[in-house]
Amino acid sequence: MKVEFNTEEVHEMFDAIVDQLVELKLDRSDRATLRRWRADEVKAGSPAIAILTEKVNATLQRQHERAEVSPIKKPDWAT
């Protein structure tokens, strides 16, 4: 099974995370910096989102492969 996010989905996840960060009790200037960073550098079609999408999909695939059960099982009596 392969699950893969597209850039719009990753951008929505990114926006949700940044929204949560902005809601924290941070200094006013820090919240403004986060908002500017999101608005100026991390737009939906930006190279940063494309890189983030690749990294999210690679990590998700790695985690899935790690979680798969091995077809070779050790018998209970052998432990």
C-alpha positions in Angstrom: 0.0 0.0 0.0 1.3 3.5 -0.9 -0.1 6.7 0.6 1.2 9.9 -0.9 0.2 13.5 -0.2 0.1 16.1 -2.9 1.5 19.7 -2.4 -2.0 21.1 -1.6 -2.5 18.6 1.2 0.9 19.2 2.7 0.4 23.0 2.5 -2.9 22.6 4.4 -1.1 20.6 7.1 1.6 23.2 7.2 -1.0 26.0 7.6 -2.7 24.1 10.4 0.5 23.7 12.3 1.5 27.3 11.8 -1.9 28.4 13.0 -1.5 26.4 16.2 2.0 28.0 16.7 0.5 31.5 16.2 -2.1 30.8 18.8 0.5 30.0 21.5 1.4 32.6 24.0 4.4 33.9 22.0 5.8 37.4 21.9 3.9 39.6 19.4 6.9 40.0 17.2 7.5 36.2 17.1 3.9 35.6 15.9 4.3 38.3 13.3 7.5 36.7 12.1 5.7 33.3 11.7 2.9 35.0 9.8 5.3 36.8 7.5 7.4 33.7 6.9 4.2 31.7 5.9 3.0 34.5 3.7 6.3 35.4 2.0 8.3 32.2 1.7 6.0 29.2 2.1 3.3 29.6 -0.5 1.3 26.7 -2.0 3.4 26.5 -5.1 6.7 27.4 -3.6 9.9 25.2 -3.8 9.8 25.0 0.0 6.4 23.2 -0.1 7.6 20.9 -2.9 10.6 19.9 -0.7 8.4 19.5 2.3 6.0 17.3 0.3 8.9 15.1 -0.8 10.1 14.7 2.8 6.7 14.0 4.2 6.0 11.3 1.6 9.5 9.8 2.1 9.0 9.7 5.9 5.5 8.2 5.6 6.7 5.5 3.2 9.7 4.7 5.6 7.3 4.4 8.6 5.0 2.2 6.6 7.8 -0.1 5.5 9.1 -0.3 9.1 5.6 -1.2 10.4 5.0 -4.0 8.0 5.0 -7.4 9.6 7.8 -9.7 8.5 6.5 -12.8 6.7 9.2 -14.9 8.5 8.0 -15.6 12.0 9.9 -17.2 14.8 8.0 -20.0 16.5 7.0 -19.3 20.1 9.0 -22.3 21.4 12.2 -21.0 19.9 12.5 -18.0 22.2 
